[in-house]
Amino acid sequence: MIVLERYYPGTGPVAVATAGGLLHAHSPLADAFRHRLAAESKRARLVSNPVDLALGALQLAAQRE
């Protein structure tokens, strides 16, 4: 979770979203990801609502300018 700390400094929670069919809510891979995320970072908060990839990328790009 070094990337999380590098790009989101501070102590507040950081929303983490997943995308793609391999990480659907009840897959074994998603379960492993959730457990690893919780173990690696106390700040990461996995959000369950779907994220449109193109809109998410656009929002990130707008924030960087």
ZIZI-V866212 format. One record per backbone hydrogen bond with DSSP energy under -1.0 kcal/mol. NH is the residue of the N-H (numbers start at 1). CO is the residue of the C=O. If there is no record, write none. Layout:
# ZIZI-V866212
<<NH | CO> <NH | CO>>
This chain:
# ZIZI-V866212
<<5 | 1> <6 | 2> <7 | 3> <8 | 4> <14 | 43> <16 | 45> <24 | 21> <27 | 24> <31 | 27> <32 | 28> <33 | 29> <34 | 30> <35 | 31> <36 | 32> <37 | 33> <38 | 34> <39 | 35> <40 | 36> <41 | 37> <45 | 14> <47 | 16> <56 | 52> <57 | 53> <58 | 54> <59 | 55> <60 | 56> <61 | 57> <62 | 58> <63 | 59> <64 | 60>>
